[in-house]
Amino acid sequence: MSATAWQQQGWGAPPQQPAAWPTVPQQAWSAPTHPGPRTNLLAVLAIVAAAAGTTILLGLGSIAAIVLGAIALAQIRRTGDDGRLLAIWSIVLGAVTLVGLIAATVAGIAMIVTIVEQLPASGI
């Protein structure tokens, strides 16, 4: 194969220079002067309690999520902190979990009563 054949196939051709990127003037980095509002600690604790209420601490975590979420909403209104959605979702998640727990308890008791009523009255 000749040298021109290599160049025609792209093997021997010199690499093309990439297009130059536009230059942006470099500015010195500086920390922000005001980092912004901080997230309310009770809102974070409320969403953690709501998560625990759906997995580990069924009744206690749900009640704690509702109470902490309500207190966090009041604090957020007063101080202007972030975390309003965390507090709202913790109240919603805690309430839904608590209602589900109550419904499951009522259904379980109804099943036990039904089973006991169906037992033969043979003195057991």
Secondary structure, DSSP 8 states (H G I E B T S, - for coil): --HHHHHHHTSSS-------------------S-----B-HHHHHHHHHHHHHHHT-HHHHHHHHHHHHHHHHHHHHHH--B-HHHHHHHHHHHHHHHHHHHHHHHHHHHHHHHHHHHS--S--
